[in-house]
Amino acid sequence: MRLIDLSHTIEHGTITYRGLPAPIICDHLSREQSRERYAAGTEFQIGKIEMVANTGTYLDTPYHRYADGFDLSGLELDSIAELECLVVDSSDTSIGVPAFLTSDVRGKAVLVRTGWSAHWGTDRYFEGHPFLTEAAATYLRDSGARLVGIDSYNIDDVSGGERPVHSVLLRAGIPIVEHLCNLATLPERGFRFSAVPVKVKGMGTFPVRAYASLPEGTGLA
């Protein structure tokens, strides 16, 4: 198998979502400080990160939207790891049901490839991003999608205060992965997708190392 990384790198100061603080990455124990604790020639670094959960490429569980939904510790591994995957292309800003009608999404991780990740790290990333409609989310839910991801700023339209796509999918227990990247390297089907966060109780969202597992000889790049 060939593995393709679909995650953005989290760095000190990275802005993922406008209005949320950037991560602070520093030493809890530096290598220099550790030399006072260990034998000569032995040193360690213990890092520390302060960040909001919605940083980098991250996964949403129902608890992110609903107080009675399951959180990160309640995620079943078979809902987020080694899922049969389908990539759906769209050049629309508002992505509706027609984008999915020709695909069998049942039991699959559905990744929406818009190309928007090319704007990551620029002001353009935050404005006019592609998103799914509520009708599309309802169709994916009713058609049996296991997970839905997108290479965009948000799976919802953020021009108002409602988040219908999050509401529909997370109420149904369907995890959402946002801020994916490198989807251009993937074929439409014939591979598996994983996006596994740490197992934390009381949190609904956390960064993931999302990746695709492709049989050798497949893929676009």
C-alpha positions as CSV (number, residue, x, y, z in Angstrom):
1,M,0.0,0.0,0.0
2,R,1.0,3.6,-0.6
3,L,0.1,6.2,2.0
4,I,-0.8,9.8,1.1
5,D,-0.9,12.5,3.8
6,L,-4.1,14.6,3.5
7,S,-3.4,16.9,6.5
8,H,-2.1,20.4,6.9
9,T,0.9,20.9,9.1
10,I,0.2,22.6,12.4
11,E,2.9,25.2,13.3
12,H,3.3,27.9,15.9
13,G,1.1,30.7,14.8
14,T,-1.0,28.8,12.2
15,I,-4.4,30.4,11.6
16,T,-6.9,27.8,10.7
17,Y,-10.2,29.6,11.4
18,R,-10.6,33.3,11.4
19,G,-11.3,34.6,14.9
20,L,-9.8,31.6,16.7
21,P,-6.4,31.9,18.3
22,A,-3.4,30.3,16.7
23,P,-1.5,27.5,18.4
24,I,1.4,28.3,20.8
25,I,4.1,25.7,20.5
26,C,7.0,25.8,22.8
27,D,9.2,23.8,25.2
28,H,7.9,22.6,28.5
29,L,11.4,21.2,29.1
30,S,14.1,22.2,26.7
31,R,17.1,20.1,25.8
32,E,19.3,22.5,27.6
33,Q,17.2,22.3,30.8
34,S,17.1,18.5,30.6
35,R,20.9,18.2,30.8
36,E,20.6,19.1,34.5
37,R,18.3,16.1,35.1
38,Y,20.0,13.3,33.2
39,A,23.4,11.7,32.8
40,A,26.1,13.4,30.7
41,G,25.2,13.0,27.0
42,T,21.5,12.3,27.6
43,E,19.0,14.9,26.8
44,F,15.3,15.2,26.0
45,Q,12.8,17.7,24.8
46,I,9.2,17.8,26.2
47,G,7.1,20.0,24.1
48,K,3.9,21.9,25.0
49,I,1.1,23.1,22.8
50,E,-1.7,25.4,23.6
51,M,-4.5,25.4,21.0
52,V,-8.2,25.3,20.3
53,A,-9.5,22.0,19.0
54,N,-10.4,23.5,15.6
55,T,-6.8,23.7,14.4
56,G,-5.3,22.3,11.3
57,T,-7.1,19.4,9.6
58,Y,-9.6,18.3,12.2
59,L,-12.5,15.9,12.8
60,D,-15.9,16.9,14.4
61,T,-17.9,14.4,16.5
62,P,-21.6,14.9,17.4
63,Y,-20.6,16.5,20.8
64,H,-19.2,19.4,18.9
65,R,-22.7,20.4,17.9
66,Y,-24.9,18.5,20.4
67,A,-24.5,18.3,24.2
68,D,-26.0,14.8,24.1
69,G,-23.8,13.5,21.2
70,F,-20.8,11.3,21.6
71,D,-17.4,12.9,22.0
72,L,-13.9,11.9,20.9
73,S,-13.7,9.1,23.4
74,G,-17.0,7.7,22.0
75,L,-15.8,7.4,18.4
76,E,-15.7,3.8,17.1
77,L,-12.5,3.2,15.2
78,D,-14.4,1.5,12.3
79,S,-16.1,4.9,11.7
80,I,-12.9,6.8,11.1
81,A,-10.2,4.3,10.1
82,E,-9.7,2.3,6.9
83,L,-13.0,3.4,5.4
84,E,-13.7,2.6,1.8
85,C,-13.5,6.0,0.2
86,L,-15.1,8.0,-2.6
87,V,-13.9,11.4,-3.9
88,V,-16.5,13.7,-5.4
89,D,-15.3,16.7,-7.5
90,S,-17.1,20.1,-7.5
91,S,-16.2,23.5,-8.8
92,D,-19.4,25.1,-7.3
93,T,-19.4,27.3,-4.3
94,S,-22.7,25.9,-3.1
95,I,-22.5,22.2,-3.5
96,G,-25.9,20.5,-3.8
97,V,-27.4,17.1,-4.2
98,P,-26.5,16.8,-8.0
99,A,-22.8,16.5,-7.2
100,F,-23.5,13.1,-5.5
101,L,-26.2,11.6,-7.6
102,T,-24.0,9.5,-9.8
103,S,-22.0,8.0,-6.9
104,D,-22.8,5.2,-4.5
105,V,-21.9,6.8,-1.1
106,R,-23.3,4.0,1.1
107,G,-20.9,2.8,3.7
108,K,-18.1,5.1,2.4
109,A,-16.1,8.1,3.5
110,V,-17.1,10.8,1.0
111,L,-14.4,13.4,0.4
112,V,-15.4,16.6,-1.5
113,R,-12.6,17.8,-3.7
114,T,-12.9,21.5,-4.4
115,G,-9.2,22.6,-4.7
116,W,-9.7,25.2,-2.1
117,S,-6.8,24.0,0.0
118,A,-4.6,25.7,-2.5
119,H,-5.4,28.9,-0.7
120,W,-4.3,27.6,2.8
121,G,-2.2,30.1,4.6
122,T,-3.6,33.1,2.7
123,D,-6.5,35.5,3.4
124,R,-8.3,34.1,0.3
125,Y,-8.8,30.9,2.2
126,F,-11.3,32.6,4.6
127,E,-13.5,34.2,1.9
128,G,-16.0,32.7,-0.5
129,H,-15.1,29.1,0.2
130,P,-17.0,26.1,-1.2
131,F,-19.6,24.4,1.1
132,L,-22.3,21.8,1.1
133,T,-26.0,22.7,1.2
134,E,-28.4,21.3,3.8
135,A,-30.1,19.3,1.0
136,A,-26.7,17.7,0.1
137,A,-26.1,16.8,3.8
138,T,-29.5,15.3,4.1
139,Y,-28.9,13.2,0.9
140,L,-25.6,12.0,2.2
141,R,-27.1,11.0,5.5
142,D,-30.1,9.2,3.9
143,S,-27.8,7.5,1.4
144,G,-25.7,5.9,4.1
145,A,-22.4,7.9,4.0
146,R,-20.1,6.9,7.0
147,L,-18.0,10.1,7.1
148,V,-17.9,13.3,5.1
149,G,-14.8,15.5,4.5
150,I,-13.9,18.6,2.5
151,D,-10.7,20.4,1.5
152,S,-12.3,23.8,2.4
153,Y,-12.6,26.3,5.2
154,N,-15.9,25.0,6.4
155,I,-18.3,22.3,5.2
156,D,-21.1,24.9,6.0
157,D,-21.9,28.3,4.6
158,V,-20.6,30.7,7.3
159,S,-22.3,33.8,6.0
160,G,-24.9,33.4,8.7
161,G,-25.2,31.9,12.1
162,E,-26.8,28.6,11.1
163,R,-24.8,25.4,10.4
164,P,-27.2,23.0,8.8
165,V,-24.7,20.6,7.4
166,H,-23.0,20.1,10.8
167,S,-26.5,19.8,12.3
168,V,-27.7,17.1,9.9
169,L,-24.6,15.0,9.7
170,L,-23.5,15.2,13.4
171,R,-27.1,14.5,14.6
172,A,-26.9,11.3,12.6
173,G,-23.5,10.4,14.1
174,I,-21.6,11.0,10.9
175,P,-18.1,12.5,11.6
176,I,-17.0,15.5,9.6
177,V,-13.4,16.2,8.5
178,E,-12.5,19.8,7.4
179,H,-9.4,21.5,6.0
180,L,-8.2,18.4,4.1
181,C,-5.5,18.9,1.5
182,N,-3.7,16.9,-1.2
183,L,-7.0,15.5,-2.6
184,A,-5.7,16.2,-6.1
185,T,-3.4,13.2,-5.7
186,L,-6.3,10.8,-5.2
187,P,-8.3,8.8,-7.6
188,E,-12.1,8.9,-7.4
189,R,-12.3,5.4,-5.7
190,G,-10.4,2.3,-5.0
191,F,-8.7,3.3,-1.8
192,R,-9.3,3.7,2.0
193,F,-9.3,6.7,4.2
194,S,-8.4,7.2,7.8
195,A,-8.6,10.3,10.1
196,V,-8.0,9.3,13.7
197,P,-7.9,11.9,16.6
198,V,-6.7,11.3,20.1
199,K,-9.2,9.7,22.5
200,V,-10.3,12.6,24.7
201,K,-13.3,12.7,26.9
202,G,-15.4,15.9,27.0
203,M,-14.2,17.3,23.6
204,G,-16.0,17.1,20.3
205,T,-13.3,18.2,17.9
206,F,-9.6,17.5,17.5
207,P,-6.8,17.6,14.8
208,V,-6.2,14.4,12.9
209,R,-3.5,12.9,10.7
210,A,-5.8,12.2,7.8
211,Y,-4.4,9.9,5.1
212,A,-5.3,7.7,2.2
213,S,-4.2,4.1,1.7
214,L,-3.8,3.3,-2.0
215,P,-2.8,0.1,-3.6
216,E,0.6,0.5,-5.4
217,G,0.1,1.8,-8.9
218,T,-3.0,3.8,-8.3
219,G,-3.5,7.5,-7.8
220,L,-3.0,10.6,-9.8
221,A,0.5,11.5,-8.6
